[in-house]
Amino acid sequence: MNNTLCYTLGRIIYAIPFIIFGLNHLMMADSMAMMVPSFMPAAVFWVYLTGVALLLCGLLILANRYVKWACYCLIIFMAVVILSVHVPSILAGANMPMPLISMLKDLGLIGGALILSSYEK
């Protein structure tokens, strides 16, 4: 495969989870609100806001528009989620592997965003 085809396929595949994550935030806001850190007021508002942001970033990457900026926003968002949701869950000694798996998934997505943003012109 040539580089252009790899970039295009990779960009499209990378965008799909963020579109789905954004739609999930919008459709299941009440159940996702319990994952918002307790120090943040209006949990459902934050779920909707992040859902719109994830959906917008995914659609921008899919459309190949402002890819670098969409990736930067995703990097910041996922870093905040890692520090405010996943790390506290891991440090609290959760017996289930999901907090660690979710953190590793988000780290991988950050890596993908860094790579994708470096190819954007």
N, C-alpha and C positions, 0 to 999 in steps of 0.2 A: 504494500500500500504506500502511496505517496504521502508526504507530510500534510498536504491540504486536506486530503480525505480523512486522515487520522485526526487532525485538529477538528474538522467538522463533526465527525462521528463522536469523538470524545466530548466535545462541547455540548452536543445534543443529549448524549447519555448523562452527562454531569448535571444538566438542567432538570431532568425529569424528577429526581427525588425532591428537589426544592419546590417544584410546582406541587407535587403530591403533599409534601410537608405543609406547605402554605394552605392548601385546600383542607387538610385535616385540622389545622388550627382554626379555620373558619367554621368548619362543620361540627367540631367537637370541643368548642371553646370551654364549655362548663366543666367537662371532665379533665381537660388539660390545665385548667386554672389551678388545680391542686399542686401542680409541679412548679408554679411560680414561687420564688422565695417569699417567706412570710413577711420579710421586712418591706416588701413592695406592696403599696396599696393598689386597689382596683385590679385584681389579678386577671379578671376576664378581659379588661381593656388591653392589658399587655399581651394576652394570647391573641386577640384580634389584630393588634398592631403588628406583632411579629408575623402573624399569618399573612397579612397583606405584604409585608416586607419580603418574606420568603417567596411568595407567589410572584411579586414584581421582579425580584432578582432572578428567579428561575426563568421567567418569560423574557427578560432582557438577554440573558445568556442564550436562550433558545433562539431568539431573533437576531443574535449576533450584534446587538446594540449596547453600547456602554458596558461591555463585558468586564473590562478592568475594574470599573467602579462598582459593578454588581458583585464581583469577587471580593473586593475590599470590604464591602458592607457585610458580606457573608462571613468573611474572616473575623471581623469584629464581633458579629453576632454570636458565632460559634465559640469564640474565645470567652465571651461573657457567660454563655451557657455552661461551658466547661467549668469555669471558676465559680459560678453561683449555684449550679444545680448538681453537676456530676461529682466534683471534688467533695463538697459537703456530704453527699450521699455515701461516697467511698469512705470518707473519714469517720462517718457515723457508724461504720462497721456493718453496713447492710450485708446480710448473708447471701443475698442473691447476686449473680454475676452481672445483672443488667446495667448497673451504674458504670462499671468498668467497660463493658461492651459498648455502651452508648458513648462514653468518653473517647474510646479508641476510634469509633466510627466518626465522631466529630473531628478528631485529630486528622484522620485520613481525608475528610472533606476539606479541612483547612489546607492540607498539602495539595490537594487537587486544585483548590482555588488559587493558591500561590503559583502553581505551574501554569494554569490557564491564564491568569492575569499577566504572566510574563510573555505570552505569545500574542496577546492582544495588541494591535497597532494603535 
